[in-house]
């Protein structure tokens, strides 16, 4: 069964580094969007939303929606057949400054059982530089509230930020551990417009990543994917769908889908998506990517190596009709970047820093 992703493209303001489909908008546009995304789902899933395993409200920020529009969206999903009690996992993303008791109660009422909180940093100077609207104190308070209300959830951090030291980043990681975080994701910031920011400490990237991973491992959070660490049993089931190349339907502007081995999305952002929905979501309006055999193989290797399970050699042989050539792994094994046996190939040690290069070579 597929998973469901719904993109809510609104934020109270756009962070300086952001290149997602996200923008501030008046309540009128929020109301229009809610009607449109429910219409898209009705047109693309005319039999109803009964058969999904996980669901994820992302953005942007779903928490930017008013209580009224959030209720309208969740009620609409329920009326179209989304059986939240049958979902393995239902996640909603939040920004710290938008966490409120009323929205939390609404989310719980409609079966949302997992949160994802965009903290990014616990340093007020770095938050201001990034264009975030919350403070470190606000982030900690929001995390404690959500962590007490939901059975599981995640906090997102960034590293390799301009003016960020190794110790500054590690203090953020340790602070979340001390707050009993069950899941922590951290990502190295990639800046497209570097002119807006001071230089990044790129020479510190390896130390930041490796020491943070070691800190989380010592605290009992295992690395189940290159950027994601969790207490056993608290891994994100929805995110695993992406890494395991399982099917999912994406709805909303810029949302991607992966169905029947084909990736697709509506080209453009809000206005083209709105026009496409108003035209009854014709398949011809989707930009499709049908990967070649070589592309599927490359994707299978790359995504598998990002995970703790690594590349299953049996699954590889079943899918591609040939044995994986282990000779290609030898020089990486010698460096301590890979480990291989008759069952699988896994990334080890500093290999986590070089996954893209390893995957290309393999």
C-alpha positions in Angstrom: 0.0 0.0 0.0 1.3 3.5 -0.7 2.0 6.4 1.6 0.5 9.9 1.4 2.4 13.2 1.5 0.5 16.5 1.6 2.5 19.7 1.0 1.3 22.8 2.8 3.2 25.7 1.1 2.8 28.4 3.8 5.1 29.9 6.3 4.8 33.1 8.4 8.0 34.2 6.6 10.6 32.6 4.3 13.9 31.7 5.9 17.0 33.1 4.1 18.3 29.7 3.1 15.0 28.1 2.0 14.4 26.9 -1.6 11.2 24.8 -0.9 7.8 25.8 -2.1 6.9 28.0 0.9 5.7 31.6 1.2 3.7 33.8 3.5 0.1 34.2 2.4 -3.2 35.7 3.7 -5.9 33.5 5.3 -7.9 33.8 2.0 -5.2 31.9 0.2 -4.9 29.3 3.0 -8.7 28.7 2.6 -8.4 28.4 -1.2 -5.5 26.0 -0.9 -7.3 23.7 1.5 -10.2 23.4 -0.9 -7.9 22.8 -3.8 -5.7 20.1 -2.2 -8.8 18.1 -1.1 -10.1 18.4 -4.7 -6.8 17.1 -6.0 -7.0 14.1 -3.8 -10.6 13.4 -4.8 -9.7 13.6 -8.5 -6.5 11.4 -8.1 -8.0 8.9 -5.7 -11.7 8.7 -6.7 -12.2 5.5 -4.7 -11.2 7.4 -1.5 -8.2 7.5 0.7 -8.6 4.1 2.4 -5.4 2.3 1.4 -2.5 4.3 2.8 0.0 3.0 5.3 1.5 6.3 6.5 0.6 10.0 6.1 2.7 13.1 6.4 1.8 16.8 6.5 4.8 18.8 5.5 5.8 22.1 4.0 6.3 24.9 4.4 4.7 24.5 7.7 1.3 22.9 8.3 1.3 24.7 11.7 1.0 28.0 9.7 -2.6 27.1 9.0 -5.2 28.6 11.2 -7.2 26.3 13.5 -10.2 26.7 11.2 -8.3 25.6 8.0 -6.4 22.9 9.7 -9.7 21.4 10.9 -11.1 21.8 7.4 -8.1 19.9 5.9 -8.2 17.1 8.5 -11.9 16.7 8.4 -11.8 16.6 4.6 -9.3 13.9 4.6 -11.4 11.9 7.0 -14.5 12.4 4.9 -12.6 11.2 1.8 -11.9 8.0 3.7 -8.5 8.4 5.3 -8.6 5.9 8.1 -6.3 7.5 10.6 -6.8 4.6 13.1 -5.4 2.2 10.5 -2.3 4.3 9.6 1.0 3.0 10.9 2.1 6.6 11.4 0.6 10.1 10.8 3.1 13.0 11.1 2.7 16.7 11.1 5.5 19.3 10.9 5.6 22.3 13.2 7.5 25.5 13.6 8.2 26.4 17.2 6.4 29.8 17.2 3.2 28.1 15.9 2.8 25.5 18.5 -0.4 26.0 20.5 -2.6 23.9 22.7 -5.6 24.3 20.4 -3.7 23.1 17.3 -2.2 20.2 19.3 -5.6 19.0 20.5 -7.0 19.3 17.0 -4.1 17.2 15.6 -4.6 14.5 18.3 -8.4 14.5 17.7 -7.8 13.6 14.0 -5.2 10.8 14.7 -1.9 12.6 14.2 0.5 10.6 16.4 3.9 12.0 15.5 5.4 15.5 15.3 8.4 16.9 13.4 9.7 20.2 14.9 12.0 22.5 12.9 14.4 23.8 15.5 17.5 24.1 13.3 19.6 25.7 16.0 19.5 26.6 19.7 21.7 29.6 19.3 19.8 32.9 19.0 22.4 34.6 16.8 22.4 31.8 14.3 18.6 31.6 14.3 18.5 35.4 13.5 21.0 35.0 10.7 19.0 32.1 9.2 15.8 34.2 9.3 14.0 32.0 11.7 11.2 33.6 13.7 11.6 31.6 17.0 14.2 31.9 19.8 16.1 29.1 21.4 13.9 29.4 24.5 10.8 29.2 22.3 12.1 26.1 20.6 12.9 24.2 23.8 9.4 25.1 25.2 7.7 23.9 22.0 9.7 20.7 21.9 8.9 19.9 25.5 5.1 20.5 24.9 5.0 18.3 21.8 7.2 15.6 23.2 4.8 15.3 26.2 1.7 15.3 24.0 2.7 12.9 21.2 3.8 9.3 21.5 6.8 10.0 19.3 8.4 12.8 17.3 11.5 14.4 15.8 13.5 17.5 16.1 15.5 18.9 13.1 18.9 20.6 13.4 21.3 22.1 10.9 25.0 22.1 11.0 27.9 23.7 9.1 26.2 27.0 9.6 28.1 30.3 9.1 29.8 31.3 12.4 28.9 27.9 13.9 31.6 26.0 15.9 31.8 22.3 16.5 31.0 22.8 20.2 28.1 25.0 19.4 26.5 22.3 17.3 27.3 19.5 19.8 25.7 21.6 22.5 22.4 21.6 20.5 22.6 17.9 20.1 23.2 17.3 23.7 20.5 19.6 24.8 17.9 17.6 22.8 19.2 14.4 24.2 18.8 15.8 27.7 15.2 16.7 26.8 14.5 13.0 26.0 14.3 13.4 22.3 13.3 10.1 20.7 14.4 11.1 17.2 16.8 13.7 15.9 17.6 14.6 12.3 20.5 16.8 11.4 21.5 18.2 8.0 24.5 20.1 6.6 23.3 23.4 5.3 23.7 23.8 1.5 23.6 27.4 0.5 22.6 28.3 -3.1 23.0 32.1 -2.5 26.2 32.3 -0.5 26.3 36.1 -0.9 23.6 36.5 1.8 25.7 34.7 4.5 29.2 34.7 6.0 31.4 31.8 4.8 30.5 28.4 6.1 33.0 26.4 8.2 33.2 23.7 5.6 36.5 22.4 7.0 34.6 21.5 10.2 31.8 19.6 8.4 33.4 16.1 9.0 34.1 16.7 12.7 30.6 18.1 13.3 28.9 15.2 11.6 31.0 12.4 13.1 31.1 13.7 16.7 27.4 14.4 16.7 26.7 10.8 15.4 29.0 9.5 18.2 27.2 11.6 20.8 23.8 10.2 19.7 25.0 6.6 19.5 26.3 6.9 23.1 22.9 8.3 24.2 21.1 5.3 22.6 19.9 6.9 19.4 21.0 4.7 16.5 21.7 6.0 13.0 19.1 4.3 10.8 19.8 6.7 7.9 22.6 9.0 7.2 20.8 12.1 8.7 18.4 10.4 11.0 18.9 9.0 14.5 16.3 7.4 16.7 15.7 5.4 19.9 14.8 1.8 18.7 11.2 1.7 17.7 10.9 5.5 17.1 12.2 5.5 13.5 10.1 7.4 11.0 8.2 4.8 9.0 7.1 7.4 6.4 10.7 8.4 5.7 11.7 4.8 5.3 9.2 4.6 2.4 11.4 7.0 0.4 14.7 5.2 1.1 13.2 1.8 0.3 11.6 3.1 -3.0 8.1 2.2 -1.9 5.1 3.9 -3.5 3.7 7.2 -2.3 1.3 9.8 -3.5 2.2 13.5 -3.1 -0.5 16.2 -3.2 -0.1 20.0 -3.1 2.2 22.3 -5.0 5.7 20.9 -5.7 4.8 17.5 -4.1 6.3 14.5 -5.8 4.8 11.1 -6.2 6.3 7.7 -6.9 3.8 5.2 -8.2 4.3 2.1 -10.4 8.0 2.9 -10.7 7.4 6.4 -12.1 8.2 9.7 -10.4 6.0 12.6 -11.1 5.1 16.2 -10.0 3.4 19.3 -11.2 6.0 21.6 -12.8 6.1 24.9 -11.0 4.9 26.1 -7.7 1.5 27.4 -6.4 0.0 29.1 -9.4 0.6 26.3 -12.0 -0.6 23.7 -9.4 -3.8 25.7 -8.8 -4.5 25.9 -12.5 -3.8 22.1 -12.9 -6.3 21.3 -10.1 -8.9 23.7 -11.6 -8.5 21.8 -14.9 -9.3 18.5 -13.1 -5.7 17.2 -12.6 -5.1 15.9 -16.2 -2.2 13.3 -16.2 -0.7 15.3 -19.1 0.0 18.1 -16.6 2.4 15.9 -14.6 6.1 16.0 -15.3 7.2 12.4 -15.3 10.5 10.8 -14.7 10.7 7.2 -15.9 14.2 6.1 -14.9 16.4 3.9 -17.2 17.6 0.5 -16.0 20.9 2.1 -15.2 19.2 4.9 -13.3 17.1 2.4 -11.3 20.2 0.5 -10.4 22.1 3.7 -9.3 19.2 4.8 -7.2 18.8 1.4 -5.6 22.5 1.4 -4.5 22.6 5.0 -3.4 19.4 4.9 -1.3 20.2 1.6 0.3 23.7 2.7 1.3 22.1 5.7 3.1 20.5 3.3 5.6 21.9 1.2 8.4 20.7 -2.0 6.7 22.8 -1.3 3.6 22.5 -2.9 0.2 20.9 -6.4 0.3 22.8 -8.4 -2.2 19.9 -10.9 -2.6 17.4 -8.1 -3.3 19.8 -6.5 -5.8 20.2 -9.8 -7.6 16.4 -10.4 -7.7 15.7 -6.9 -9.0 18.4 -6.5 -11.6 19.0 -10.2 -12.6 22.8 -10.2 -11.8 25.1 -10.5 -8.9 26.6 -7.4 -7.3 30.3 -7.1 -8.2 32.0 -7.0 -4.7 35.3 -6.3 -6.4 34.2 -2.7 -6.7 34.0 -2.4 -2.9 37.5 -3.5 -2.1 39.3 -0.1 -2.0 36.5 1.3 0.1 36.8 -1.6 2.5 40.5 -1.0 2.8 39.8 2.6 3.8 37.3 1.5 6.4 34.4 3.1 4.5 32.5 0.0 3.7 31.9 -3.5 5.1 30.7 -6.4 3.0 29.8 -10.0 3.4 27.7 -12.5 1.4 24.5 -10.8 2.5 25.0 -7.1 2.2 27.2 -4.1 1.8 27.1 -1.4 4.5 28.7 2.0 5.0 31.0 2.3 8.0 33.2 4.9 9.7 34.1 8.0 7.7 32.3 6.4 4.7 29.2 8.2 5.8 30.8 11.5 4.7 31.4 10.1 1.2 28.2 8.2 0.3 27.6 10.1 -3.0 31.1 9.4 -4.2 31.0 5.7 -3.1 27.6 5.2 -4.8 28.8 6.7 -8.1 31.9 4.5 -8.1 30.0 1.3 -7.2 
